[in-house]
Amino acid sequence: MVDEKNEIDKLIDNMISSGDELVKNLKTVLPNSVAESMVMFHESNVENLKKIKEFLNK
């Protein structure tokens, strides 16, 4: 079970860092209004992923 939690933690961390990189790259080519929406959507996803990670580590 501990190994599964570690794998899920790694997956969540990877999802967050990949999302950060994607948002950073897309912000340079998207119009500001779309980029702002994408940033807010990503921030919401990051918060949810952190909550899932916290729940799993209880």
C-alpha positions, 0 to 999 in steps of 0.5 A: 500500500505504501508503494502505491501511495508513493506512485500516486504522489509521484504521479500527482507531482508530475501532473502539477509540474507538467501542467505548470510547464504547459501553461508557461509555454501556452501563455506565450502564444495564446491571447491574454484572455484565453491565457488568463482562463487557462491559468485559473483552470490550471490553478484550480486543478493544482489545488484539487490535486493537492487535496487528493494527495493530502487525503491519500497521505492521511 
